[in-house]
Each structure stands twice: as structure tokens, then as C-alpha cells.
Amino acid sequence: MIFSAETQWWQMCVALAVALLLSTAIGFERQSKNKSAGMRTHAMVGLGAALFMVVSKYGFSDVLMVDLVRLDPSRLAAQVISGIGFIGAGLVFVRRNQVRGLTTAASIWVTAAVGTSAGAGLVWPAVFVTAAHFVIVYAYPVMSRKLRFGLPGRWVLRVTYLDGVGALRDVLSTCTEESFQVQGFTTTRGSGETKRVVERLIQRDEATVTAEFIEIELEIEGSAASSTIVSRLSQLGSVTEVSLVDEAE
């Protein structure tokens, strides 16, 4: 598909949709082999790159056609691409040989492309990519769970519980009962202010012991849905909070 100078906005959106489809296909192959970067990451990177190219080709035609001005305004967009790479790199980190933050870094890349497109006056391509981003974020995880080919999922859970009541043992045993394997965990003791809050809660229940909040990040792996283990852990009496930090991709 080759566009002319009179390319319409819907034709640009078609090109973006093709980029989204092809990038998703590549990401699907990577995710089927349980690699770090899956469908969401590949789709966002491909979609953002396509929008940057659309902006570079069609975002400056109004400037270049006025009195035959000889300049290259696309160089500013190129600097945006270079600069956003540093921000994205700072969001990616490795924890216990697992790469984290790839999808977040890819979303920053897409956001930069959307901002560049809107600034260049290509409003509809920017709207299309923004809508596609929400599809990737909300629909792709559902697709991923249905297309895992039996491969286990990996999650990081943040669990807060009361110290000194055997809560950690209960948390680990609950994960095992739900067929999740604990790959590792790190713990953080609550602050002094948190300790005072816990003491007030214990006094209100007429208990005589004092305790602190302990925050633990669990890296788990299993074939069941993450909502299952979150629900089970939330039902433990010694657990005060459970949240899903991220899903490896």
C-alpha cells in the first residue's frame, strides 16, 4: 500500500491497523514460547513505530508546502524518539532473572508517538492508536490466558500481613494449595507510623500483643488465574492487603 500526498486519515489508520496486526502476530509467537516480551509489548512497539513513521511522512506537509520552505521539521520528532528511549530503558529491570517493565516502557513509547501525532495535527491517527492501546491493555491479557498452550503464567503479588502470627507460613501454603509455585520472595518491615496503626488495631480487638506490618513480594508461577490466588490470600485473617504488582511479559 503506497500513499500519495493526498492520503486521507482513514488510510493512515489502515496502515496503523496493519502494523498492529503484524506486531501482534510476532508477539504471539514469542509469547507461545514463554519469552519475556509477549503480545502486548510487541504490539505496542510496532504500533508506536508505525505512528512515528506516519507523523514523519505526513505530519509536516503543511509546513513544507508553504512558499516552498526548505527545511526538515521531522528532525524534532526524531529527537523525541531518541529521548523517549532513555526513559523506557529506565523502566526495564531484571528481578531474579525475570525481565520486568517491558510493557510499561512500550506504553511510554506509544504515548510519545501519540503526543507527536497530535502535535503535528494528525488527530485521528492519534485517537486510533490511543484506542488501540486500551484494546492491547485490556483485551490482550484475556487472549493470552486463553492461548497459553498449557504454559504457566508468572505474576508478582504484594502481600501485607501482621508479623508474629504465622502469616507467612499460611501465605506460602495457600499458594501451594492453589497449585502455584513460589519462585522467590522479598520482605520489607513496616515503618514506625505503620507500627502505631497496627497497635491501635490490635488494641481495638482487645489483644495484648504488638506487631508490625510485613510487606512481601511473592513471585509465583502457575496455570490458574491470578484472581484465584488473590482472592484466597485476601481471606486469610492475618493478611491485610493483597495486590497484583504485574504480570510478566
N, C-alpha and C positions, 0 to 999 in steps of 0.2 A: 504494500500500500504506500504510494508516494503522494504526498500532499503538495498542493500548489500554494502560491502566496495567498490565494483566496480561501484557504482552508477554514471550514466552519468549526465552531466549538464542539459540535457533536462528533465530528470526525476525530478531533483530538481525544475526546473521551473514548472513542472506539479504540484508538491506539493504546490508551492507558488501560483499558479493559483487557486487551490482548497481552500487555505486559504483566498484568495481574494474573491472568490465567496461566501463562507460561512460567512465571516465577513460582506460582503455587505448585505447578507440576514438578518443578525441580525440588522445591522444599518437601513435597510429598515423598519423593524418592529418598531424600536424606532422612526424613523422619521415620520412614519404614525400616531404616537400618539403625534406628535409635541413636542418631547423631545429635550433637549439641544444638545445632541450628536446624529448625524444622520448618513447617509450612508458614507459620506466622512471620518468622524472621525473613525468610526468603521472599515472601510476598511483599512485605513492607519495603525491603531494599530494592526489589525490582520495580515496584510501583513508584517509589520516590525517585529512582534514577530516570524512569520514563518521564515523570513530570518535570524534572530538571531539564531534560532534553527538549521537551515541548516548550518550556519557557525560553530556552536558548534559541530555538528556531523561530518562534512566533511571538515572543513577548516584547520585542523591540522594533517591530515593523513600523509603528507609528513614528518613532524617532528617526529611523534610517531613511524614511521616505520623505521627510520634510526638507525641502530645498537641497536634496542630495547631500545631507550631512555625512561626512566620512568619519565614523567613529565605531567603537566596538563596546557598546554598553553591556554586552553579555559577560565581560570580564568581571563585573561586580558579582554576578551570580556565581561565577567560578570561584571567587574568593569566599562566598558563603559556603559552597560545597567543601572547600578545604578547611574552613574554620569549624564547621559542624562536625567534621571527622574527629577533631580533638575532643570535643565534648562527648561524642559517642564512645570513644576509646576509654574515657574516664569512667564510664558506667559499666564497663565489662570487667568482671573479675572472676577469679577461679577459687572455688572452695572445695577442698577435698577432691581434687581432680575433676570437678564438675564446673563447667562454664556457666556463669550467671550474668544476667543483664543484657543479653543479646537482643531480646525483643524490645526492651526499653530503649536501647541505643538505636534500634531500627525505627522506633516510633519518633525519636528525636530527628532522625534523618528525614522521615516523611513530613514532619511538622515544618522543617526548614524548607522543604520543597513546596509545601502548601503556602507558606508565607511569601516565598519568592514569586510563586504564580499569582497570588492575589496582588502583590505589589506591582507586578508587570501588567496587571489589568486582565489577566486570564482568569476571570472569576469562576466560570463554570467548570473548567478543569480542576480548579482548587476545591470546589464543592464536591465534585465527583470523587476525588482522592480522599477527602475527609470522610465522605460516606463509606467509601471502600475500607477505610481504616477501621471504622466501627464494625463492619462486617468481619474483617480479619480478627479483631479482638474478641468479639462475642460469638461468632459462628464457627470459626476455625477450631477452637478448643473442643467444641462438641463433635465436629468432624474427626478431630484427632483421636478422641476417645473411642469412636466407632471404627476407626481404621488403624488400630494399633497392631493388627496381625498377631495378637497374643503377647506383644511386648509389654513389660511392666511400665507404669508411669512413675515419675520421680517428682517429689514435692518437698518443700521446706515448710515446716509448721513451727509457729512460735506459740509456746505454751507457758502460761504463768500460773504458778501454784504456790501453796504455802509450804514453807520449809519445816522440816521436823515431824511430818505426819506420814511419811512413807509414800508421798505422792509420786515421786519419780518411778518407783517400782510399779505403781499402778498404771502410770502412763505407758511405760515400756511393755508391760504385759498386755495392755489393751491393744496396742499396735500389733503385737504378735497374734492376739486372738482374731484380729480382723485381717490376718494374712498379709500384713505389711512387714517388710524387713527394715530395721533401723540401720542405716548406713553409717551414722555418726551423729553426735550432738555436742553442742556447746552450751554452757550455763553462765548466767550473769546474775549476781546477787542484787536485790533491790536497793534503792538509795535510802538514806535516813528518813526522808519525808515519806517514802513508801512504807517504811517500817512503822511509823507512827500511825498511818492509816490502817495497817493490818492490826496493830494493837487495839485500836478503837473498835474494829470489827470483832475481835476476839472478846473484848470486854463486854460488848453488847450481847454476845451469846453466853455470857457468864462463864467463860473459860478462864483459867488461871495462867496458861502458858502464853509466852510471847513468841512471835515468829516473824519471818520476813518473807516477802515475795521473792521467789526464784523464777527467773525467766530462762527458758531453754529453747534452743532452736534445734528441731529434730529433722534430720534428712532421712526421709522414708521412701521406700520403693514397693510398689505392689500393683496388682491388676484391678483392684476395686477402685471405686470413685473416691476422690479426696473428701467429698462431703460426708462420706460414711464415717471416716475416722475423726473428722472434725466434730461431728455430732456425738460420737461415743465419748470422746475426751471431754466435751463440754458437760456431760452428765456426771463426771466424777466430782464428788463433793469437795475435794481438796484443790481442784482446778478452778481458777477464777477467770481465765481468759484463754481462748484458742483462736488463732487466725492463720490463714494460709499466706505465707510470705510470697511465694512464687511457684511457678511450675517450670521445671527445667525444659528449655528449648534452645 
